[in-house]
Amino acid sequence: MVFPTIEFAAFFLVVCTASWLLMPHPRVWKPFILVASYAFYGYADVRFCLLLAASTGINATAGWLLARRRDRRVLIVAVALNLGLLGWFKYFGFFVLSVDNMLEKVGLPAPLPLIQVALPIGISFFTFQAMSYVLDIWRGKIRPVPLLDFAVYEAFFPHLVAGPIVRASEFLPQLDSPRNPRAVPTTRAFFLIAGGLIKKVILADLIATTLVDPVFDTPGQHSGAEILGAIYGYAVQIYCDFSAYSEMAIGLALLLGFRFPDNFNRPYTAVNLQDFWRRWHMTLSRWLRDYLYVSLGGSRHGRRRTYRNLMLTMLLGGLWHGAAWTFVIWGGLHGTGLVVERWWADRRRRDVVDLTGAEGGELIPAPRRGDAPARDPRSGESTSIGIPAPRPAYDEGRSTERSLRTGAVRTVPAGGARRVPAATVATAVAPVVLRRLVTFNFVCLAWVFFRSPDLATAFTLLSRLLTWAPGPAPLLTPPVLLAIVAGLGVQFVPAGFWPAVQTRFGRLSYLRQGLLLGALLVLLDAMVGNQGVAPFIYFRF
């Protein structure tokens, strides 16, 4: 968090206790939680509170004006002001340096004034949340709320600095009535907080300090084995680091009586890039889809424009993460991958057939160009954005089955799914494993640019990896390798395992749960010592 670990625990304990005491009195509770949130945000730099207040005033005013009169000019001004604040604080230096370098290369040196602008923590997150409020009012999805309610929504400290990106339609209705303390799922909250702390301190920080940071800081001094380990290590580090923050934010909000949407769903089990973005930073993915991709036209105007919209969305999504060409390339790689997947899906769609009915059922041709978007046979959801998620070859208790090799669907007799020979299951699972490996390694390749401080570092890492620079690998110690394996392996644990563990944890009394969490905090604080917990990666975005 913005506070050191123990200090934040004390801060939250005071705020949580006072919050529940004041909760029956909304006129007192709302100002209290707003002041607490501003105190939390101002701990890093009190000047940033002025920026947060300015963003609140701009967007609250825009929402009120749009409710009175649906004027596109108000929307344009509001979006421009939001992007202007974000651009000034986050992209001014990047723009000036890029223009200066370009002019120097063409023989027209014209040094531009470079002003050092401090980057406010979490500006990308609260700006996107504020914009969703204005855009949803414009689209008629929500109505404007009182200024105090909107100020609480934008500044609410559990999600203020690094998400999840909670939409106004998800948060504001929860302010309509006081939260019920008896309805708080404290067991899930404690479980999420404890799991997040373990991910952050034991896995993410260990991998970062002992492997990833040394290799990415001086790539020319490390062997191919260490570089490969650092690339895979960073994939685990950024997942454990960011998912840890998201889980702790969700858990802290639950303890205050508020529910946030989930942000991660085992992303490295994805079978393609579209599946990856359905699982990784899901609140950002939904924001980019609903407010950027759809606004650009989505998939409504033909294939070429769909490919263009996918690429623009990912390029801008990459730039959202940071003002550097490395982030643009990272977004471009994902955009290219999504376009290729979409092109391949469009090409295969002509050859796919659905088999319905019992044995010898009717053959239905695949949709042609111009037909309605394909629908998933079970959920009914549109799969027009890309390739639908694969279905198991044998799913007991269901009346349909999908071939992972051909994509065909068969409805079997009502008596149950037919038994599939073991050899058939093995050949069906193999492509899923292959697709997961390809997707994961592509994501890791893109992470090289995301993590590298500049393009020179990224290309040095990749060149030494491709030529397999010889040398020892002292950084690949057993604890680091075990942490990498654990960070990846935890995502492949059966879906029912963690709920079962949470249920057993829930059988303990609230006192024992709190004591165990407190003991974990003290243990982790002792482990990090005077160095403290490293800042979360997404604080800089």
Beta strands, then each sheet from edge to edge (+ up, - down):
strand 1: 354-356
strand 2: 362-364
strand 3: 400-402
strand 4: 409-411
sheet 1: 1+ 2-
sheet 2: 3+ 4-
end
